[in-house]
């Protein structure tokens, strides 16, 4: 009887050990499967995708242009003497022939009215009238009433409104993109736009900056002050119906010599595709090669650092 009981206990203990081992193995298998599933999920990088787009891209050159008047006329004294009256004011319009100053000669100032007392028919005043030599507006005043001036000294400056232009300094290597008679948009401070026409190039080039002045005549009659700096936009190149992608879809090496995109070959796999860039306009980049189809999906976010063949997961845009 004792032998039977002992044998029964050994069998029970063996079954217990087998049961515990089976339970542990089952748990480990489940944990391993769960870990494998988690690793699979975490290895898929969340990305957003876009498609190739046929668009019109324009490459611009932005240069500064300053408003100025090319023609300035100087009002000069015609005798040595004292300014007696001033009929000009800074910024006011004047007409050709209008009397702006009167100058009393120093001789008349010294003698006074003595000559007229001696001979009433002589009618000597010693006052000279100085008139505007051209129409325009007074842009500078050099003297005021009571000042002593010499013969030929400038009293004021008249700017000719008809010669009002914008003057743009164009780097000589970019001159090929500007043609005489070409329309050029000017963007004023504040964002307003005006249209101008390339009128003529200045005959000299600046020695230091190697830029050549370009005269831009306004197409409208806008009243714009002098020395206003506007941005002139020149079309460098224009492409229509060319394939393009957002800038964020383009990846590059550290030296910016090689460029590529990550293209999906199936819903969960992306591969590296080298590309050749063309025009860059705003947020769009022209893709010269290869030719993509409208069905190709290109990763636009989450693409940084992906290997040549990567597991991805497309998320909502």
C-alpha positions as CSV (number, residue, x, y, z in Angstrom):
1,X,0.0,0.0,0.0
2,X,2.8,2.4,0.9
3,X,4.5,1.7,-2.4
4,X,1.3,2.4,-4.3
5,X,0.8,5.8,-2.5
6,X,4.4,6.8,-3.1
7,X,4.1,6.0,-6.7
8,X,0.9,8.0,-7.0
9,X,2.5,11.0,-5.4
10,X,5.4,10.9,-7.9
11,X,3.0,10.8,-10.8
12,X,1.0,13.8,-9.4
13,X,4.1,15.8,-8.9
14,X,5.3,15.1,-12.4
15,X,2.0,16.2,-13.8
16,X,2.1,19.4,-11.8
17,X,5.5,20.2,-13.1
18,X,4.4,19.5,-16.7
19,X,1.4,21.7,-16.2
20,X,3.4,24.6,-14.9
21,X,5.9,24.4,-17.7
22,X,3.2,24.3,-20.3
23,X,1.6,27.4,-18.7
24,X,4.9,29.3,-18.7
25,X,5.7,28.4,-22.3
26,X,2.2,29.5,-23.4
27,X,2.7,32.9,-21.6
28,X,6.1,33.4,-23.2
29,X,4.8,32.6,-26.6
30,X,2.0,35.1,-26.2
31,X,4.4,37.7,-24.9
32,X,6.8,37.1,-27.8
33,X,4.0,37.4,-30.3
34,X,2.8,40.6,-28.7
35,X,6.4,42.0,-28.7
36,X,6.8,41.1,-32.4
37,X,3.5,42.8,-33.1
38,X,4.6,45.9,-31.2
39,X,7.9,46.0,-33.0
40,X,6.2,45.7,-36.3
41,X,3.9,48.6,-35.5
42,X,6.7,50.8,-34.1
43,X,8.9,50.2,-37.1
44,X,6.3,51.7,-39.4
45,X,7.0,55.5,-39.7
46,X,3.9,57.6,-39.8
47,X,3.9,59.8,-43.0
48,X,1.7,61.9,-45.2
49,X,1.8,61.7,-49.0
50,X,1.1,63.9,-52.0
51,X,0.9,63.5,-55.7
52,X,2.9,65.1,-58.5
53,X,1.3,68.4,-59.8
54,X,1.4,70.0,-63.2
55,X,1.7,73.7,-62.6
56,X,3.1,77.0,-63.9
57,X,6.3,78.1,-62.2
58,X,7.9,81.5,-62.4
59,X,11.4,82.3,-61.2
60,X,11.8,86.0,-60.2
61,X,14.7,88.3,-59.6
62,X,13.9,91.0,-56.9
63,X,16.0,94.2,-57.0
64,X,15.6,97.5,-55.3
65,X,14.6,100.6,-57.2
66,X,14.6,104.2,-55.9
67,X,12.3,107.0,-57.0
68,X,14.0,110.1,-58.2
69,X,13.8,113.0,-60.7
70,X,16.4,112.9,-63.4
71,X,16.0,116.6,-64.3
72,X,16.6,119.3,-61.7
73,X,16.8,123.0,-62.4
74,X,18.6,125.5,-60.2
75,X,17.3,129.0,-59.5
76,X,20.4,131.2,-59.2
77,X,21.0,134.8,-58.2
78,X,21.8,137.2,-61.0
79,X,23.6,139.8,-58.8
80,X,25.4,140.4,-55.6
81,X,23.0,141.6,-53.0
82,X,20.4,140.8,-50.4
83,X,17.2,138.7,-50.8
84,X,14.3,141.1,-50.4
85,X,11.3,138.9,-51.1
86,X,10.7,135.1,-51.3
87,X,7.7,133.8,-53.2
88,X,8.8,130.1,-53.1
89,X,8.0,127.4,-50.6
90,X,9.4,123.9,-50.2
91,X,7.3,121.3,-52.0
92,X,5.1,123.8,-53.9
93,X,4.5,123.7,-57.6
94,X,5.9,126.5,-59.7
95,X,5.5,127.5,-63.4
96,X,8.2,128.5,-65.8
97,X,8.7,132.3,-65.7
98,X,7.1,132.7,-62.2
99,X,8.9,135.2,-60.0
100,X,10.4,133.4,-57.0
101,X,12.9,135.8,-55.5
102,X,13.8,139.5,-55.6
103,X,17.4,140.5,-54.8
104,X,18.4,144.1,-54.0
105,X,22.0,144.8,-55.1
106,X,24.4,145.8,-52.4
107,X,25.0,149.1,-54.2
108,X,21.3,149.9,-54.0
109,X,21.3,148.9,-50.4
110,X,24.1,151.3,-49.7
111,X,22.9,154.3,-51.8
112,X,19.3,153.9,-50.9
113,X,16.9,156.3,-52.7
114,X,19.5,159.1,-53.1
115,X,19.7,158.8,-56.9
116,X,15.9,159.2,-57.3
117,X,16.0,162.3,-55.1
118,X,18.6,163.8,-57.5
119,X,16.8,162.8,-60.7
120,X,13.2,161.6,-60.4
121,X,13.2,160.4,-64.0
122,X,15.9,157.9,-63.4
123,X,13.6,155.5,-61.4
124,X,16.4,153.5,-60.0
125,X,15.5,150.7,-57.5
126,X,18.4,148.2,-57.7
127,X,15.9,145.3,-57.3
128,X,16.3,142.3,-59.6
129,X,13.6,139.7,-60.2
130,X,14.6,136.0,-60.3
131,X,12.2,133.8,-62.2
132,X,11.7,130.0,-62.4
133,X,13.6,128.6,-65.3
134,X,11.3,125.5,-65.6
135,X,8.1,124.1,-64.3
136,X,8.1,121.6,-61.4
137,X,8.1,121.7,-57.6
138,X,10.5,123.2,-55.2
139,X,12.6,120.3,-53.8
140,X,15.2,122.4,-52.0
141,X,15.5,125.9,-50.6
142,X,19.0,127.3,-49.9
143,X,18.3,130.8,-48.7
144,X,15.7,132.9,-47.0
145,X,14.7,136.6,-46.9
146,X,17.6,138.9,-45.8
147,X,20.4,136.6,-46.8
148,X,23.3,138.0,-48.7
149,X,24.0,136.1,-51.9
150,X,26.5,136.3,-54.7
151,X,26.0,136.4,-58.4
152,X,25.4,132.8,-59.7
153,X,24.7,131.3,-56.2
154,X,21.9,128.7,-56.1
155,X,18.8,129.9,-54.2
156,X,16.5,126.9,-54.8
157,X,16.1,123.7,-56.8
158,X,13.2,122.8,-59.0
159,X,12.5,119.2,-59.7
160,X,10.8,118.4,-63.0
161,X,7.8,116.1,-62.5
162,X,7.9,114.9,-66.1
163,X,11.4,113.4,-65.4
164,X,10.2,111.4,-62.4
165,X,11.4,107.7,-62.6
166,X,12.5,104.8,-60.6
167,X,16.2,104.0,-60.9
168,X,17.2,100.4,-60.4
169,X,20.8,99.1,-60.2
170,X,21.0,95.9,-62.2
171,X,24.0,93.5,-61.7
172,X,25.7,93.4,-65.1
173,X,25.5,89.6,-65.2
174,X,21.6,89.8,-64.9
175,X,21.3,92.4,-67.7
176,X,20.3,89.7,-70.1
177,X,17.0,89.2,-68.3
178,X,15.9,92.9,-68.9
179,X,14.8,94.3,-72.3
180,X,14.1,97.9,-73.1
181,X,10.3,98.3,-73.3
182,X,9.7,95.4,-70.9
183,X,6.9,95.8,-68.3
184,X,8.2,95.5,-64.7
185,X,6.1,95.4,-61.6
186,X,7.1,97.6,-58.7
187,X,6.1,96.6,-55.2
188,X,5.9,99.6,-52.9
189,X,6.2,99.5,-49.1
190,X,2.9,98.3,-47.8
191,X,2.4,95.8,-50.6
192,X,0.7,98.0,-53.3
193,X,1.9,97.4,-56.9
194,X,2.5,99.8,-59.8
195,X,3.5,99.1,-63.3
196,X,6.5,100.5,-65.0
197,X,8.4,100.2,-68.3
198,X,12.1,99.7,-68.8
199,X,13.1,102.9,-70.5
200,X,16.9,103.0,-70.8
201,X,20.2,101.9,-69.3
202,X,22.7,104.4,-67.9
203,X,25.9,104.6,-70.0
204,X,28.2,103.7,-67.1
205,X,28.7,100.8,-64.7
206,X,29.5,101.3,-61.0
207,X,33.2,100.4,-60.4
208,X,32.7,98.7,-57.0
209,X,29.3,97.0,-57.3
210,X,29.5,96.3,-61.1
211,X,25.8,97.4,-61.5
212,X,24.3,99.4,-64.3
213,X,21.4,101.8,-63.7
214,X,18.1,101.1,-65.4
215,X,15.5,103.8,-65.8
216,X,11.9,102.7,-65.1
217,X,9.1,105.0,-66.2
218,X,5.8,104.7,-64.5
219,X,2.8,103.7,-66.7
220,X,0.3,105.7,-64.5
221,X,0.1,109.1,-63.1
222,X,0.7,108.2,-59.4
223,X,2.1,110.9,-57.1
224,X,5.1,109.2,-55.4
225,X,7.7,111.0,-53.3
226,X,11.4,111.0,-54.1
227,X,13.8,108.5,-52.5
228,X,11.1,105.9,-52.0
229,X,12.6,102.4,-52.3
230,X,10.4,99.8,-54.1
231,X,11.1,96.2,-55.0
232,X,11.3,95.6,-58.8
233,X,10.3,92.0,-59.8
234,X,11.9,90.7,-63.0
235,X,10.9,87.4,-64.6
236,X,14.0,85.3,-64.9
237,X,12.3,82.2,-66.3
238,X,8.8,80.8,-66.7
239,X,7.7,77.2,-67.1
240,X,4.1,76.1,-67.8
241,X,2.6,72.6,-67.3
242,X,5.7,71.3,-65.6
243,X,5.7,68.7,-62.9
244,X,6.4,70.0,-59.4
245,X,6.4,68.9,-55.7
246,X,6.3,70.8,-52.4
247,X,9.8,71.7,-51.0
248,X,9.2,69.5,-48.0
249,X,9.1,66.4,-50.3
250,X,12.6,67.0,-51.5
251,X,15.5,65.6,-49.5
252,X,19.2,66.4,-50.0
253,X,22.7,65.5,-48.8
254,X,24.8,67.8,-46.6
255,X,26.5,69.4,-49.6
256,X,23.2,70.0,-51.5
257,X,24.5,68.1,-54.5
258,X,22.2,65.1,-54.5
259,X,18.4,65.3,-54.2
260,X,15.8,62.5,-53.9
261,X,12.2,61.8,-52.8
262,X,10.6,58.9,-51.0
263,X,8.1,57.2,-53.3
264,X,5.6,54.6,-52.1
265,X,5.7,51.3,-54.1
266,X,2.9,49.8,-52.0
267,X,0.8,51.1,-49.1
268,X,3.5,50.3,-46.5
269,X,6.9,50.5,-48.3
270,X,8.7,53.6,-49.6
271,X,11.9,53.7,-51.7
272,X,14.5,56.4,-52.4
273,X,14.2,57.9,-55.9
274,X,16.9,60.4,-57.1
275,X,15.5,63.5,-58.7
276,X,16.8,66.5,-60.6
277,X,15.5,69.9,-59.6
278,X,14.5,72.8,-61.9
279,X,12.8,76.1,-61.0
280,X,12.1,76.8,-57.4
281,X,9.1,79.2,-57.0
282,X,7.7,79.8,-53.6
283,X,6.9,76.5,-51.9
284,X,7.0,74.5,-55.2
285,X,10.0,72.8,-56.9
286,X,10.1,71.8,-60.5
287,X,11.1,68.1,-61.0
288,X,13.0,67.7,-64.3
289,X,13.5,64.0,-64.0
290,X,12.3,61.3,-63.6
291,X,8.8,61.6,-64.9
292,X,6.2,60.7,-62.3
293,X,2.6,59.7,-62.9
294,X,-0.5,61.2,-61.3
295,X,-0.9,57.9,-59.3
296,X,2.5,58.0,-57.8
297,X,2.5,58.8,-54.1
298,X,5.4,60.9,-52.7
299,X,6.0,61.3,-49.0
300,X,5.8,64.9,-48.0
301,X,6.2,64.7,-44.2
302,X,7.9,62.1,-42.0
303,X,10.4,61.4,-44.8
304,X,13.5,62.9,-43.0
305,X,16.0,60.2,-42.2
306,X,14.2,57.3,-43.9
307,X,16.5,54.6,-45.3
308,X,16.4,53.5,-49.0
309,X,13.6,51.0,-48.3
310,X,11.5,51.9,-45.3
311,X,8.3,50.7,-43.7
312,X,5.8,53.5,-43.4
313,X,2.2,54.1,-42.4
314,X,0.1,56.7,-44.1
315,X,-1.8,58.9,-41.7
316,X,-4.5,61.5,-42.4
317,X,-3.3,64.7,-44.1
